[in-house]
Amino acid sequence: MRLSFSLALVASLCAAPVIADPLPSWNETDAKSRIINFVDDVTDPSLDTYVRPDDRIAVFDNDGTLWSEQPVYFQLIYAIDRVARMAADNPDILTSDVLKAAAAGDMDGIMAGGEKGLLEIIDASHSGMSVDDFQADVLAWLDTARHPTTGRPYDEMLYQPMLELLRYLRDEGFSTYIVSGGGVHFMRAFAEEAYNIPPSQVIGSALNSSYQVIDGVPTVVKTPGIAFIDDKEGKPVGIDAKIGKRPIFVGGNSDGDFAMLEWATSGEGPRFGLIVHHTDAEREVAYDRDSHIGTLVRGLDEGPDRGWLIVDMANDWARVWP
């Protein structure tokens, strides 16, 4: 009798479901615990901290937060490469020193043009075609282009811990959005396959565009000039315009995300702010205060006092890449 009871107990324990680790690429540090505790608090209906699924909005920067951004933003690499391809077909497009530098892959010459020069490269490489043709070109580029130091395709330079975090949040009833300074059409080309985030949940900077009927086909065409810059103080504006709700979970990696973090975490009820701190020189690149891109100063200085989680990539992540 006692033996059969013991066997039955063992069998029942073996049959009990095993709770899978939702963040297996995160080390067992305070960062992982804080994320899981927050999600538990806002998804348990018995707690005062419960948040309805409709209000479980999570937003993330892209460059440096969901995928890498060094040595320069990947979209800029695409733009430079496209100018070179365009110039090979028609050298007459090289009407300025900065465009000539882009066609030659001369990064010093490109940077000498400053912000105005970068916008000229973006205008030349991103306008004059339909949105559909532009996104097809982006996907074709992603199929062949490789990162200069890792040799990986750019759409494999995703952070595995952040992919797990996106999936975990969605499994717990969150809606996940990208809110990035990158071009909205550039990101929409790959975001669904890379992150399982549909184009309708991607918010980014945008060139001007116009509606045209071309050869009888109704078309949205990308045209020169900036319509909206989704960076710094523009991020809360973009979220408000596109989502209409203040997120309760927000992730970034630089001071370009500070306004978004500040605005989101100042709302009522449970709030979670997360900053990816690039501390891992061995597996990726270590940078923060003095970086030419992804500069992180205010976030490091003020984030902890605001209750934001500063993720130490070297210590908190068991792995970086998928």
ZIDA-V360083 format. One record per backbone hydrogen bond with DSSP energy under -0.5 kcal/mol. NH is the residue of the N-H (numbers start at 1). CO is the residue of the C=O. Records with the same first field share a line. If there is no record, write none. Layout:
NH->CO + CO
//
This chain:
5->1
6->2
7->3
8->4
9->5
10->6
11->7
12->8
13->9
14->10
15->11
16->12 + 13
19->17
20->18
22->20
24->21
26->23
27->316
29->27
33->29
34->30
35->31
36->32
37->33
38->34
39->35
40->36
41->37
42->38
43->39
44->40
45->43
47->44
50->47
51->42
55->52
56->53
57->55
58->175
59->249
60->177
61->251
64->67
65->62
66->62
67->62
68->157
76->73
77->73
78->74
79->75
80->76
81->77
82->78
83->79
84->80
85->81
86->82
87->83
88->84
89->85
90->86
93->90
94->91
95->93
100->96
101->97
102->98
103->99
104->100
105->101 + 102
106->101
107->105
110->106
111->107
112->108
113->109 + 110
114->111
117->113
118->114
119->115
120->116
121->117
122->118
123->119
124->120
125->121
126->122
127->123
128->222
129->222
131->220
134->130
135->131
136->132
137->133
138->134
139->135
140->136
141->137
142->138
143->139
144->140 + 141
145->141
147->152
151->147
154->145
156->153
157->154
159->66
160->158 + 320
162->159
163->159
164->160
165->161
166->162
167->163
168->164
169->165
170->166
171->167
172->168
173->170
174->169
175->56
176->174
177->58
178->201
179->60
180->203
184->205
187->183
188->184
189->185 + 186
190->187
191->187
194->190
195->191
196->191 + 192
197->191
198->196
201->198
202->199
203->178 + 201
205->182
206->228
208->223 + 225
210->221
212->210 + 219
214->212 + 217
215->213
217->214
218->216
219->212
221->210 + 219
222->129
223->208
227->206
228->206
230->228
231->229
232->256
234->231
235->232
236->232
237->233
238->234
239->235
240->236
241->237
242->238
243->239
244->239
247->245
248->57
249->57
250->272
251->59
252->274
255->295
257->254
258->255
261->257
262->258
263->259
264->260
265->261
266->262 + 263
267->264
272->248
274->250
275->309
276->252
277->275 + 311
278->276 + 287
279->277
281->279
284->280
287->278 + 285
291->288
296->288
301->297
302->298
303->298 + 299
306->302 + 303
307->304
308->303
309->273
310->308
311->275 + 309
312->310
313->277 + 311
315->312
316->312
317->312 + 313
318->25 + 316
319->25
322->158
//
